Amino acid sequence: MPKVITLPFKRLTLPAQPWVLNRLWDTVDELEAMIGRPQKFRVCVWGSKRPRPPHPLYKAVFAMSRRFAENGIEVVTGGGPGVMEAANAGARAGKTRKTRTYGLRVSLNDEPANPHIDTVFQHRTFHSRLHQFITLSSAFVVCDRGFGTLL
């Protein structure tokens, strides 16, 4: 029988398996140890994986991310194609010695990371990936939708 956790809200309880909670916090601790809190200003760019280079959204995200990098701002994406690739490619085009691009991938996905990423992190779960997006980033740009953006 699952343990019930009582929260400080009237009549709100959640059934929880203790091992699930322990694994969740282990994952969070592992992420914190891996990279820590941001020391630089980073922008996370979310969007669809469908736009390709001739698409106006791809061009706009590329230009925006190039300007970020030229101004010392690092870029974080999901590391895939489309808007994510445009953001990483733009950041790489405007890169200085002090800026990096990050791609946060989910191991379940057989799609390779785009080639414009300096540091790739592989995650076992979408939760740990989302947590790292939040802890790595100082600001967020949400572009035309993709399924991951919806999450």
N, C-alpha and C positions, 0 to 999 in steps of 0.2 A: 504494500500500500504506500503511495507517495506521501512524503512529508508535506505538511501544509505550512506555508510561510504566511504569517499575518503581517500585513503592511499597515502603516499608520493612517489608514483611511477606513472609515466606517464600513463594515460589512464587505470588505474586499480581501479575499484570500486567493492565493495561487497554489495549485498543486505543483510540487517540484521534486525531481529526483536529485538527491544530494550529489551524486556523481556527475550529473550534468552541470550543476552549478560550479563544482570544483574544476571541471574541465574548462568551463567558460573563463573562470578567473585565472587558471593556469595559462590559457591562451593570451589573455590581456597582459599578464605579467611578462610573458615571453616577448610580446610585441614591444612593451615598454623597454625591456632590456636590450632588444635588438637595435633600436634606433633612438629611443628616448623622445623627449619633447623637442619641438622645433627650435633651433637656434637661429634660423633664418626665416625670412618671410617666404611662405610658399603658397601657391595658388593651386587648388584642385580644379581640374576641368572635367566636367561630365558631359556626355552626349552620345548620340547614336554612332554605331559602328558602320553605318551605311554610306555616308558622304565620301566621295573620292576627290582627288585633286582638282578636277575642273569645277566642282560644286562650289557655289558662293560661300556656303557655311564653312567648308574646308579652308578656303582662302582667308576668310575673316578670322577663324581661330588660329591659323598659322601666323598671320600678321600680329594678332593680339599677343600670342605667346612669344613671338620674337621680341616684341617690345618689353614684355615681362623680363625676359632673360637679359636684354640689354641694360635693364635697370636693376639687375642683381636679384631678381625674383625667381625662385625655383618653381618648377611645374610638376604636379603630381597628376597622374591619370590612371585609368584601368589598364593601360598598356596594350590595348588592342588596336584595331584599324579605325578608320573613319575620323571622327572628331578627336579621339584620343591620339591617333597618329599625327593629325594636324597640329595638335598642341605640343606633342613631344618634338616633332620635326621643326616647328617654329622656334621652340626654346633652344634646340640644338643650333639652329641657324644664327640666333642672336646670343649664343652662349659666351660667357666670359670665363676666366679661370675659376671664378668663385661660385658659379651656378651649376646645378645638376638637374637632371630630369629623372623622375621616378615612375615606375609602372608597378601597380599592385595587381597581381594575377591570382586567379583561383585555380588550384591544381586540377579541378574537375574539367576544366576547359582544355580541349586539345588544340585550340588555336594558338599559334606561336605569338610571342610578344613582338610588337613592332620594333624595327631596328634602330629607333632614335632614342632609346632609353639608356641612361647611364647606370641606374640601379634598379634591378627587378626583385620584387618580393613575391614569393609564392605563398599562397594561403590555402589551408585545408577547408576553410568554411567562408561563406559570404559574410558572416557576422564578424570574424576577425579582420577581414578585408575592410569592411565598413568602419570598424573601429580604427584601423590604421589610417584610412582616409581622413577621419576626423582629427586624430592626434597629430598627423603630419602637417596638416594644412592650417593656414591662417585665414584664408578666404576661399570662396567657392564661386565658380562660374558654371552655370547650368545652361547647356545649349539644347537645341532641338532634341527631343526625347529619344531615348533608347530604353530597353528593358531594365538595364542596370541603373540608369538615371532614375527611373520610376521607383526602384527600391530605395 
